[in-house]
Amino acid sequence: MKFYSTNRKAPEVDLKNAVLNGLAPDNGLYMPEVINPFKKDFFEDIEQYDFPDLAAQISRQLLSTAIDLNKLDEIVKAAVNFPAPVIQVNDNIHTLELFHGPSLAFKDFGARFMARLMSYFVEGENRKLHILVATSGDTGGAVALGFHGMPNIHVTILYPQGKVSPLQEKQLTTLGGNITALEIDGTFDDCQAMVKQAFLDTDLRKELMISSANSINISRLIPQIFYYFEAYKQVKKSAEKLMMCVPSGNFGNITAGLFGLKMGLPFDQFVAAVNNNDGFHRYMETGHFEAKPSVQTLSTAMDVGNPSNLARINDIYKDDVALIRTDIHSASYDDPSTQRVIKEVYDQKGYILDPHGAVGYLASKAFAEKHPESLCIFQETAHPSKFKEIVEPLIGKAVEIPEQLRVLMDREKESIKMDADYAEFKTYLNSLKTL
Ligand SMILES: *Cc1c(COP(=O)(O)O)cnc(C)c1O
């Protein structure tokens, strides 16, 4: 089983190298060379599997010749240790809650699987793997919690001082152990530039094995396929037609859904819901994609002007927009609509949406009105308490903070303060060589 680059100017690699490299040397994204569909009877009997077992079946089907299967089962079952329930919100609109993991966002699936897979792959290397991540909030939390305590790996997280929420900062700075937080006197872009420079530093890379944990990594997408099947399992008896709506930013999540489709998953339609960062929506409307600088919205994790996983979507559909449109419908909503619907759904149905899920709900509602025969599922990608500053004034009450986040709030913050300066960062990186 090999992985090829979407730019097709780099050699094919095995799973270990696809995971440890992240990006292909030609700057393309790795794709599995083949995706074999399940047989029909798998879907007929899908209820027999609980979520971890189902995840193991899916990963075996996809990676059968890429890794020792017993090891794969072990990794998958350790990663998928929290549920993904489908809940009815309004008539034929349901939500798939993906926020029951340690960082309260769907990125936990990707981070937990990636951490265990990487740890396994570096076991025989006799040296530590260093993960470097720049974060504006959500990714860093999932990565910190996912990699915490993983053998053979040390994680350095760079975040812009004063620009992540207090709860997010707790997730980055209170774990200790193999997680180090660098509090950078600068912006997220500064943090990202420092990480990029480290990857281009050939002297450093001779002595330090480094890798990234961002969403271009194929190992973050694989575990995201699992919950599409888990959702299907829960609703298959309820409707003739199924629609899945994905609040999207970098389009990694929906790409995982498309992998699921290739594996035979019987969804009839996908809907990509975006905020005012609507490049993909315009692409579907006009047939031309134009990358733009991102604009800030309430659904911050979707503020992406140039979604990297578009390279994978274009690869799957051979750059044929008409073909993409047959599987993916798109819709874009602004902040006032997002705020209105958070209030409305709470007032009418008692369900608390987060700003990302709210964009998904809006797109699902519009779709459901045109397709009353469809059962529509939108993904709740984060728990509303992560965005309580936005949600609470709209619903007029406090959002309860789940236990896993509450325990971090009492812990002491530990960070290394640093200027947005590569020389200073390099001194820090050099000190890691003796770890
Ligand atoms: C990352 C994220 C998204 C966007 O997912 P993509 O895979 O980048 O499209 C949506 N919602 C939340 C809460 C996120 O953290």
The ligand as an ORCA input file, in Angstrom:
! r2SCAN-3c Opt
* xyz 0 1
  C     -10.937     22.646     12.466
  C     -12.369     22.928     12.696
  C     -13.300     23.027     11.639
  C     -12.894     22.934     10.183
  O     -12.505     21.633      9.799
  P     -11.683     21.400      8.459
  O     -11.302     19.968      8.482
  O     -10.487     22.317      8.527
  O     -12.578     21.743      7.321
  C     -14.638     23.225     11.945
  N     -15.037     23.365     13.232
  C     -14.172     23.293     14.275
  C     -14.684     23.477     15.640
  C     -12.815     23.068     14.049
  O     -11.969     23.029     15.092
*
